[in-house]
Amino acid sequence: MTQRTVLLINPNTSQATTAAMHRLARASLSQGLALRSTTAERGASMITNDAELATSVEQVLELGRRLAGEVDAVVIGAFGNPGLAALRDALSIPVIGIGEASMREAALGGRRFGVATTTPGLEASIAASAQTLGLSALFCGSRIPASDPLALARDPQLQDEALAQAIADCIALDGAQAVIVGGGPLSESAERIAPRFQVPVISPVAAAMRDIASLLRFERQRH
């Protein structure tokens, strides 16, 4: 039986982010599935606002269409799910975004959930994503440190502490029963700080790998 392959598309241009997401994705993906990752060739090195998110759509579509014949499923590795609907329409294989996968996981069992992230320029699009998924009633908002997201990205320890405080605020101030660390580049921070909390702290990349593995298992059983 041929091993099936999941393609992880990083919609930003950072090879380091791709490598970090690939490591986490591989650790979270079923051993029976292969993983391939690719990086946007044009755009922002970190998506921090709606304009950069919109710009990344073209690359997601280009890479997804180019490589779809070589893989069995596609995961879009940006929290804003850029190009998700269009790529899903264009391909016959499963396509999911890390943002949608993590929100669905966070809301399991009717849990109230929040998002801890570092990009204030994406706050409105995060709320819009929850609405699109029909989860607005469970979404209790985003908590975002005041620091510049690019500066935090350059200092992992500082980023961890800023995100940990944002998670604590989601829980204490907003009543979150689960918290998503909102961003593909923040996935390693999510893994490091999750053990500090009693409520689930969800890494979107890990959530997406769990989701895509379930989808592929279902498809195999159906056929």
C-alpha positions, -999 to 999 in steps of 0.1 A, spaced: 0 0 0 15 33 -11 22 58 18 0 89 15 16 123 17 4 155 34 16 188 19 21 217 44 22 251 27 39 279 45 23 311 31 51 333 43 86 334 29 105 323 60 124 290 55 130 289 93 93 291 99 87 263 74 113 241 92 98 248 126 63 240 114 75 209 97 91 196 129 60 201 149 38 188 121 58 156 118 56 150 155 18 155 155 11 135 123 3 98 122 34 78 115 17 61 86 16 94 67 44 112 49 49 149 52 62 174 27 66 211 33 69 241 9 75 278 13 60 308 -4 83 323 -30 70 358 -27 53 378 0 60 387 37 84 368 59 57 369 87 21 377 80 11 405 104 -19 422 88 -48 418 64 -29 431 34 -1 406 38 -26 378 44 -44 388 12 -11 388 -7 -3 353 4 -34 339 -13 -18 339 -47 11 318 -35 -11 293 -17 -31 287 -48 0 285 -70 18 261 -48 -13 240 -41 -22 236 -77 14 229 -87 20 201 -62 -15 186 -58 -8 158 -82 21 146 -60 3 146 -26 -29 133 -10 -39 163 12 -30 199 17 -26 220 49 -24 258 47 0 268 74 -12 303 82 -38 311 109 -59 332 86 -64 303 62 -54 323 31 -68 308 -1 -86 280 17 -120 282 -1 -105 287 -35 -79 259 -32 -106 236 -19 -127 243 -49 -98 238 -73 -86 205 -59 -102 170 -55 -81 162 -24 -87 173 12 -76 209 20 -77 224 55 -63 255 72 -45 255 105 -68 283 117 -100 265 110 -87 232 124 -76 248 157 -109 266 162 -129 235 156 -107 216 181 -109 244 206 -147 245 205 -152 207 210 -178 199 235 -191 235 234 -160 250 250 -155 287 251 -122 295 235 -99 325 230 -69 332 208 -35 344 221 -15 359 193 11 386 186 -5 403 155 -30 431 163 -34 437 125 -51 403 122 -76 406 152 -106 414 130 -98 385 106 -96 361 135 -131 371 146 -143 368 111 -129 333 108 -148 323 140 -180 337 124 -174 319 91 -171 286 110 -203 293 130 -183 295 163 -189 332 172 -210 323 202 -181 303 217 -153 326 207 -144 350 236 -119 371 218 -82 376 212 -56 387 236 -26 404 220 6 417 236 15 454 230 50 445 217 58 445 180 53 410 166 85 410 146 105 420 176 89 392 196 96 367 168 133 376 171 133 368 209 117 334 215 119 337 253 102 371 253 76 358 228 69 329 251 63 351 281 42 376 262 20 347 249 18 331 283 4 363 297 -21 366 268 -32 330 275 -36 337 312 -57 368 303 -79 347 280 -86 323 308 -89 347 338 -106 377 321 -125 362 292 -135 328 307 -118 308 280 -119 270 285 -94 264 257 -69 288 241 -54 287 207 -19 302 201 -28 319 168 -1 317 142 19 291 123 52 309 133 41 307 170 37 270 170 69 262 189 60 288 215 26 271 219 43 237 226 67 252 251 42 271 272 12 247 270 23 227 301 19 258 323 -19 258 320 -47 236 332 -69 243 302 -60 231 267 -35 253 249 -38 245 212 -11 247 185 -28 252 152 -2 232 133 -7 202 156 -45 205 154 -44 206 116 -23 174 115 -47 156 138 -76 168 116 -60 158 82 -51 124 95 -87 118 106 -99 130 72 -76 106 53 -85 77 76 -122 83 68 -115 85 31 -96 52 31 -124 35 51 -150 49 27 -132 35 -3 
